[in-house]
Amino acid sequence: MAGAVNEELRLAAAAAAAALSTDGVHSMGAGRYVEDATYGAGEKVLGVVMRPGEVEVHVVADVRRGEAMGTVKSNLQENVRQHLAQSGVPSSGLKVRVNEADPRQSRARVR
């Protein structure tokens, strides 16, 4: 059991590192009502939720004025997918949740 938890934490850390290395990502998301994290013995990886067959990555993105959120999300998803593949993790169940650091900046909200 401990080995499975350690492996889950390692994979969650790999996903977080990939997300944080993506242009536009400000930080890992903490969750709105419940903390989004993967937990282990005395440690956690904030912003990554590991479930059987699924990796959910939560980030806060800095969006440049007029930039489309879809582009930020697409770049992030591809970067995390590649990083997970290098770690030997199937990424078919990858989900990316993006919150804007300043929602007034995205194209959808700029008039």
Secondary structure, 3 states (H helix, E strand, C coil): CHHHHHHHHHHHHHHHHHHHCCCCEEEECCCCCCCCEEEECCEEEECEEEECCEEEEEEEECCCCCCCHHHHHHHHHHHHHHHHHHCCCCCCCEEEEEEECCCCCCHHHCC
